[in-house]
Amino acid sequence: MRITKAAAALITLVIALTACGGGGTDSGADGDADAGYPVSITSALGTTTIPSKPERVVTLGWGSTEAAVALGVVPVGMRDMSSDSGTVDGILPWVKDELKGQEPTLLAEKSDSIPYERIAALRPDLILSVQSGLTADQFARLTEIAPTVAQPGKAWQTSWQDQTTIVGQALGKSDEAAELVTEGEKRLADVKAAHPEFAGKTVASVSVTAAGSVGYYFDTDPRVKMLAAMGFDPLPALTQLRESAPEGTFAAQVSWENVPKYSPDVLTAWFLDSGMQSDAEGNPVFRNLRAVQQSSYVPIVDPPLVFAVSSPNVLNLPWMLDRYVPKLSDAAKAVR
C-alpha cells in the first residue's frame, strides 16, 4: 500500500509539473495565470508585493502607461496627458494607436495632487508609477488602495529601459519586456550606425520656461542619454553642472550671462510657449551661441514631440525618432 501511495503521489507531481511547464512564467496559460507570483519589487519608497497576476491596472506619472500598453495590458485608468503634452483628448498619439477602441478612465494628476478617490473607484489591483516623483506620503496613500510600484531611484529619472523592465516584472511579462528593450536599443543603435555625422559632436538639451534663464538638462537625464545612444557626446560641462547641483535634481537653471559657458555643437531646445521662444531667440546671448550661429540648433515646438523627446519610452521611440532624427541630422551636418 505504501508503494502504491508513493507511486500515485509521484504521478500526481509529474502531471502538475508537466502542466506548469507548458507555458512559462509569462504565458498566463489557463489554470496557471498566477505562475511566478507573488512578485516583490523594491522602489525608492519601499518594497511592494504583488500577490497575483493583476487584472485591473492604473498607471500614473510618465512611461508606465506606454510600457503596460506595449506589453498588451490596457490600464483601467491612466494619467490624463492634456497638460503635459497639449493633446486635446489627453491621450498621446502613440498610445491611442494601441488602445484598439478601449477607453481607460483619464486621471488628472499633478505633482501635489493625486485623485485618490477616483483611483480607488476603479478598484485597481496594481498601480504603476515608475517614472514619476511620488513622495513617501503619496506612495503610502496609494498603497492603501492597491500594491503600488514607484520610481526605482531619483524622481523623474527612470530610463525607458528600466521603465519597461519594472512594468514587465509587475505584470508577469518579463520575457516580453526584455524583448522590447532589445528592440528599442537596436533601433537606437541603427540610428547611430546610419548617422556617422553624430559622432564627435557635443550636444545639450535645454528648455526655456522663465524669462531670466535657460534650463540645462544633465548628462544623466533620459533625453540626453538617448542622444548619447544615438552617437552624440553630451557636453562635458553638463557633468560639472550636475555635480554642483542639489542632490536629486535633473536640470539646472543657468542665468543668461552664464549661458555662453554651455555652448555645444548641437543644441536642442523646447519652449513653454511661443512667446518664450520668441524672447529667447531674440536674446543676443542666444543668437550668439555657436549652434544658433551655424544652424545646428533644433527648436522643438510640437507638443507631442516635445513630450516624446523629453520622456522617451518603449512605445514612443519609433514615432519620435521618425520626426526627431532628420532634424538632428541636419543640425549635425551644419556643424563647422
N, C-alpha and C positions, 0 to 999 in steps of 0.2 A: 504493500500500500504506500509506504514511504517513497519507493521508487516511482510509482505511478504519479503521486502528487508532485514530485520534483520534475518529472518529465512534463507534466501539464503546465507547471509554472514556467519551465523553460520555453515551451511552445508559445505560451502567452506573451512572454518577454520578447521573443523573436518577432511575433506578429506586431507587437507595439513598436519595436524599433524599425521594422520594415515600413510601417505606416508613417512614422515620423521622418524616415529617410527619404521619402519620395519627393518632398517639395523643397526642403531647405528652409533656413531661418526666415527669409524674406518672402516666401511664397504665399503665405496666407492660405494654404491649402485647406479644403473643407475638413473640419474636425480638428484642425491644428492651427487655428487662427492666432492663438496666443503663444505660439512657439517663440522662444527667445525672450519672453517676458517672465518676471518683471525686469525692467531696464532702469539703471540708475545713471544719471547724468549730472556731473558737477559743473556748476557755473560760478561766476564771480560772486554770486549771492547765496550759494548753498547747493546742496545735493538734492536732486529731485528723483523720486522713484515713480516710474510709470508702471502700474500693476499689470496692465493687459493692453492688447493692441487697441489704440484709440480709434474711435469711430466718429467723434464729433470734435473737430479741431478748431481752435480760434488762433489767428495769427496777428501779432502786434509788431510795432516797430517796422523796420525795413527788412526785406530779404526773406523773412520767414514765409510769407505768402508765396513768393516765387519758388522757393525750394520745395515747399509742400506740393504746389501745383505741378511742378516739373516731375515730381515723384508720383503723380497720379492721384493726389489727395486734394480735393477742393474743400477749403475751410467752410464751416457753417457761418463763421464771422471773420472779417479781416479788416485791417486798417483802411479807413477812407483816405485816399491819396489826393483829394482835391487840393488841400492847402500845401501839400508837399511838391506837387508836380504840375498844378494848373489844369489837371484833367477835369472836364465838366461833370462827368458822372462818377468821379472818384476811383475809377478803375484804370490802371495803366494799360496801354495797348497790347503789350506782350502777355499780360495776364488775361485780358479779355479774350484773346485768341484761343486760350486754353480752357476757358470755363465751359464751353460747349452747352450754352443755354442755362447753366445753373446760375443762381442769383444769391450769393452769400450776403449776409447782413453786413453793411458797412458801418464801421465803428470810428467815430470821430475821436481820435486820440491825440493828446498833446503831452509835452514833457511833464507838465504839472497837473494833468487832468486825464484820468483814465475812466471810461464809462463802466464802472464795476457792475452796476445793476443790469445794464444791457448785456454785458458778457455773461453774467450769471443766468439771465433769462434764456440764453442759448443752450444751457445745460452741457457745456463742454466737458470732455474727459481729458483734454490736454490743451494747454495754452503755450504757444511758441513765441518767444520774443528774443531771438538770438542775436540780432543786430539792432541794438537799442541802448537806451541809457536808463533802464529801470533802476529805481532806488530800492533800498532794503525794505522800506515800508510798502512800496508798491508791490514788490515781489511777495511779501508776506500776505498782503490782501488778496492778490491774485491766487496764491497757493491755497487760500481758504475756499476758493471756488473750484479749482482743479489743479492737478500737477502742472507746474509752470517751469519752463526752461528759459532762463535768462541769458544775457550775453556772457561768453566764457571769460572775458578779460576786460579791457578798458571799454568804456562806453563808446558806442558807435564806431568801433574799430575792428569788428569781426570780418575777416576776409571772406570772400564769396565761397572759397573752398571750405572753410570751417562752417559757414552757414549751412551749406549743403550736407556736409558730413554729420553735423549735430542733428539737423532735422531728419536726415535719413535714419540715424540711430533711434531717435524718438519714435519714428513711425514704423520701425521694424523693416526698413528698406535700405540697410547699409550697403548691400552689394550694388543696388541700383544707383545709390548716391555716389559711390566710388566711380562708377562708370561715367556719370555725369561730370564729375570733377575731371576725370581723364579727358573727356571730350572737350571740356572748356579750356583746359590747359593746352591741348593740342591746337585748338582754334587760335589761341594767343601766340603759340609757337609758330604756327603757319603765317600769321601776320608778320612776326619778326623776320621769318625767312623770306617773305615776299617783299619786304621793305628794308633793304640794307641802308637806305638813306637815314633811318632812325639811329643807326649805330654811331656812338660817339657824340651824339647831340645831347646837350643838357636840357632838362625840361623842368618846369614848375607849373603848378596849378594854383590859381588864385580865385577869390571871389571878392566882389565889391558890394557890400551891404550897408556901408556907412560912408558919410561924406569925407571923413578925415583920414581914412586909412584903407589899406588893402589886406585882405586875409590870405595868408600863405599856408597851404596845407603841407604837413610834414611828410618826410620820406616814408613814414610808416602808414600813412593814410591809404585806404583801399584804392582811391583814384590814382595816386602817384605810383603805388605798387603795380597797378595794371599797366601804366605807361612803361614802367621798367620791364615788365614781362614782354612788352612788345619791342623792346630793344633800346629805349631811351635811357639816359643816365640821369637820375634825379639830381638836381642842382646840389652840390656839396653843402652849400650854405644852409639848405633846409635841415640837414642833420644838426648843424650848430644851433639853428633856431629852435629845434625840438629840445635839444639838451639844455637850453637856457629857459625853457617854458615851464609853467607849473605842471606837476605830475597829473596825468590823466587827460590832458588836452590833446587835440589832434590838429590844431591850427593856431596861428598867432596873427594878431593884427599888427601890421607894420605901418608906421606913420609915413606920409608921403615923402618927407625929407630923407627917409632911410630906404625907400623902395629901390633906388639905384644899386644898393648893395646886393639885391636879389634879382639879378638880371640874367636869365637863361638864354640859350639859343632859341628854344621854342617855348612860348608862353601860352597856356590855355587859361581862359577866364570865363566865369559866369557872373551874371549881374542880377541883383534883386529885382530891378525893373529897368525899363528903357531910359528913364531919367538918370539913374545911377550910371548906366552905360555911357550916355552922352557926356555926363560930367567927368567920368574917368577918362574917356578917350579925348576929351578936350583939355585935360590937365597936361601942362608942359612936361612934367616929370614922366607921365605915362607915355606921351608922344615920343620922348627921347630914349625910351628903353630900346635896346638893340633889337628885340623881337618885333617891336612895333615898327621900327625904322626899316627893317628889311623884309617886312611882310611875312614873318614867321610867327605871327600872333594869331591864335584861334579863339575868337569870341564864340561862346555857346549861349544861345538865347532861346531856343525852342524848349519850352518847359519839360516835356517828357525826356528830351535828350539831356537836358541839364541834370535831371534826376538819374538817368541811366549812367551817365558819366560819373556822377557823384557817388552812386551806390551800385557798382557793378554786381550782378548776381548771375546765377546759373541760367536763368530764363531770359534775362535781357541782353546777355552778351551778343548773340547774333544780330539782334535788332540794332543795338548800339554800335557795334563795330562796323556794320554796313554804312552808317551815317558819319561816324567819327573818324575812321581811318583815312578816308580820302582827304579830309581837312588837315589831318596831321601830316599826311604825305606831302601835300602842297607846301605846308609850313616848313617841313624838314628840308625840302628841296630848295627853299628860298634862303636858307642859312648861308651866309657868306663868310 
